[in-house]
Amino acid sequence: MALETSYELAFLVAKNKSPHTAVESLVVPGPLIIANKMLHEDAAKIIKTIPNSDTSVGRRIHEMAQD
């Protein structure tokens, strides 16, 4: 599930022509704050499993562009 989520986030970044670092710096940290403040700690742990590095996002965008 985390890998599928990573691809969906990469698609969103590409669609909005945002820098690859948007996932690493904004998209994942935002929900982590929400999970830690409003939900259960387990929700934050699950969010942290999403591969979100600049390299991962760039690779996923490249892979999707090939298809």
C-alpha positions as CSV (number, residue, x, y, z in Angstrom):
1,M,0.0,0.0,0.0
2,A,2.9,2.4,0.8
3,L,4.4,1.9,-2.6
4,E,1.1,2.5,-4.4
5,T,0.6,5.7,-2.4
6,S,4.1,6.8,-3.3
7,Y,3.2,6.4,-7.0
8,E,0.0,8.4,-6.6
9,L,1.9,11.2,-4.8
10,A,4.5,11.2,-7.6
11,F,1.7,11.5,-10.1
12,L,0.2,14.4,-8.2
13,V,3.5,16.2,-8.1
14,A,4.1,15.7,-11.8
15,K,0.5,16.7,-12.7
16,N,0.9,20.0,-10.7
17,K,4.4,20.6,-12.2
18,S,5.8,20.8,-8.6
19,P,9.4,20.0,-7.7
20,H,10.1,16.4,-6.7
21,T,11.0,17.6,-3.2
22,A,7.4,18.7,-2.6
23,V,6.5,15.2,-1.4
24,E,9.5,15.0,0.9
25,S,9.1,18.5,2.3
26,L,5.3,19.1,2.3
27,V,3.0,16.3,1.2
28,V,4.1,13.7,3.7
29,P,5.0,15.9,6.7
30,G,1.6,17.6,6.6
31,P,-0.4,14.4,7.2
32,L,2.2,13.4,9.8
33,I,1.4,16.4,11.8
34,I,-2.3,15.7,11.5
35,A,-1.8,12.1,12.4
36,N,0.3,12.9,15.5
37,K,-2.1,15.6,16.7
38,M,-5.5,14.3,15.8
39,L,-5.3,10.6,15.2
40,H,-3.4,7.7,16.7
41,E,0.3,7.2,16.8
42,D,-0.1,4.2,14.6
43,A,-1.4,6.4,11.8
44,A,1.8,8.4,11.8
45,K,3.8,5.2,11.7
46,I,1.9,4.1,8.6
47,I,2.5,7.4,6.9
48,K,6.2,7.2,7.6
49,T,6.4,4.0,5.5
50,I,5.6,5.9,2.3
51,P,8.8,6.1,0.2
52,N,9.0,9.9,-0.4
53,S,12.6,10.8,-1.1
54,D,13.4,13.2,-4.0
55,T,15.1,10.3,-5.8
56,S,12.1,7.9,-5.3
57,V,9.6,10.5,-6.6
58,G,11.8,11.4,-9.6
59,R,12.2,7.7,-10.5
60,R,8.5,7.1,-10.2
61,I,7.7,10.1,-12.4
62,H,10.2,8.8,-15.0
63,E,8.7,5.3,-14.9
64,M,5.2,6.6,-15.4
65,A,6.3,8.8,-18.3
66,Q,7.7,5.7,-20.0
67,D,4.2,4.0,-20.0
